[in-house]
Amino acid sequence: MTLPLAKAAIIGATGPTGVHLAAALRAAGVGVRAVARNPTSLARLFPDDAIEKVPADALDAEAIARAIDGCELAVDCIGLPAGAMRDHARTATAIAAALRRTGARGLQVSSYWAYLPVRRLPLDEGHPREGGNAYIVARRAAEDILAEAGAAVVHLPDFFGPFVHVGMLQQPLAEAANGRVMNWVGSRRLAREYIFVPDAMRLVAALARRPEAYGQHWAFPGAGPLTGLEAAAIASTHLGRPVKLRTAGPVLLRLAGLFERDLRDFLPMLPHYLRPLRYDAGKLARLLGPIELTPYEKAIPATLDWLRGRA
């Protein structure tokens, strides 16, 4: 059974997940209303007149209720830097109030942070959601607020691809695209899973049509474990030149954090990124069927081409 879905509002639409989700929903025949604070960014990223553009502040429950009114679904695609993680609970509270007021279904695109610290692999929906630092607790609190309002909560791996500005794989690829050494967090043989953001949003669009999805947590898989050495080899092949790889360990990152605010704010999360990570997508596959993801051998070149075009 699939839900009839005529129109969906994407809150935080100007971020990478919002941009790709709008494309995935349009491809599925769903009308899209893009909601974000900045009208200039809305106009630039969604030039198609078929996509409605509504400026609204996600901290304002009244404004969000007006923005999603008339939509069967509202998707929280808000992305915040680590230092602003506490604001996720505030936006979730406003969105939950808007869902209750309008009767729309809700879906939150979140990360795997709520499951940290990792106690066992592969990570799935049954993994404990307890403990962790203030960033992790704040992310978890926001998810709980929307889950209590009946929303589906999607947990993404670290993602990469077009329109992604920062990320544990995206940043090294940006360095390679610009002819620099790839800085890799952790050992160059450390294997973690990543997801190509167009794949992730295609799966979100499919999940949104399933009534069984709501009120539950969904762990999305990556395209398999990937090491820094493997990423550099794929980049070298595509760029037609050797791409050097440098391990960015804790000492180097802490020194860099003295000069870069965003990196300094991220440092409390660093220990979690020095460990392997992989996912169990069994629950998602039982609902949607076999999960097809773009292999790194295709997704990394597509990302490098976008990064070079952007440069």
Buried (B, 14 or more C-beta within 10 A) or exposed (E): EEEEBEBBBBBBBBBBBBBBBBBBBBEBEBBBBBBBBEEEBBEEBBEEEEBBBBBBBBBBBEBBBBBBBBBBBBBBBBBBEBBEBBBBBBBBBBBBBBBBBBEBBBBBBBBBBBBBEBEEEBBBBEBEBEEBBEBBBBBBBBBBBBBEBBBBBBBBBBBBBBBBEBBBBBBBBBBBBEEEBBBBBBBBEBBBBBBBBBBBBBBBBBBBBBEEBBBBBBBBBBBBBBBBBBBBBBBBEBBEEEBEBBBBBEEEBEEBBEEEEEBBBBBBBBEBBEEBBBBBBEBBEEEBEEBEBBEBEEBBBBBBBBBBEEE
